[in-house]
Amino acid sequence: MKGLDRVRQFIGANQMSQLSEMRQTVRIGRMNPLDPKNPGHQEPLGLSGKEDILVVGGYGQVGQVVCRTLGEQFPGRVYAAGRDERKAGEFAAASEGTVKPLRMDVRDPGSATLLEQAALVVMCVDQENTRFVEQCLAQHTHYIDITASYDFLCKVRELGARENPKSTAVVSAGLAPGLTNLLAKQCTRVLEEVHSVELYLLLGLGEHHGRAAVEWMVDRLVDDFSLTVQGARHRVPSFGEGKAADFPGGLGRRWAYRFDFPDQHVLPGTLGIPSVSTRLCFDSAAVTRLLALAKKAGLLGLLRHPALHRTAVSVLGKVQWGSEVYAALAIAEGRLGGRMVRYRCSVRGAKEHLVTGRVAAYAAKQIYTGACRPGVYHLEELFEPPEVIGSLGEGVVFEEAFEET
């Protein structure tokens, strides 16, 4: 890894070799549910003639990416599922037979019958409760979810502990959470000790987003949230407490502000990092600054009024102000070779929905074709950053660097 070459200026070659061997030993010693040598390993679940892949919301932006990617690999087995039969049919017709349409409403208890032939479900829409997930875990149907709702992720996670699942569920399978989780994991792979990780996300305002995604964003602009910092809970302001970060690929130095993405809540538990924070900015520095000032002045609180909330969602859903670029950055402080260092790694590209769909499709393919211990996992608990990032195509650029603190 190029970053390990750069750190040789801080520590000797012999120490470097020893550290590399030590990190390899630690990684091998961990219990990987995807490893056939794992005692919990078993042959692929969802067997016995079950081979269908249902992509719920399969005709939406992200769902189309998932369907196309999996349809190329498993033609005729992938279904673009959703409530709008016409949209599903039109999309499937354009796929030349690799994807089939399916009318499906996960809110309908009768949808459980569709799981009888489904080996895997990829969920690309938000849900009001976990009933459908419970049905998947009870019927040997694997489950992938791209949702960014932390409350929902917690509820799904609980199912793995109390429902005796018969299949595997993977959550945090998108950009944030998802790739951001993997960047944090990359920090733990490189450093001996990780004391803190700061995550930064830059999103382009030129990309069209569905109404549900815009509503999610507006809601989190308004509400403050609690965060664990060095083991203690703190209340922090959404889109407050700005920090400047140098983004890769010529994007430059940007001010980013706290935002309630699930990764910062999840990673202390899954990776053992004492302090994780996530901040957000947009490709338009002016829009980012305007929102921060509005938050500081208390104006964003007005969005709690239903009429103003609806107006904001409608306007933001229609107006496209910038580019389609995205970038995710992790900056970790920790110890390597007896010295305190700062390690940074990032991914960048264009079209957020494209990378989200590809991450979900990668997880789906691995679960569909492999074998995994039943349970509910976050993306970083099953997969390694180089493999996932390397699968995303030439348009996704990974970079890393070291600094001495």
Order of alpha helices (4+ residues) and beta strands (2+ residues): alpha-alpha-beta-alpha-beta-alpha-beta-beta-alpha-beta-alpha-beta-alpha-beta-alpha-beta-beta-beta-beta-alpha-beta-alpha-alpha-beta-beta-alpha-beta-alpha-alpha-beta
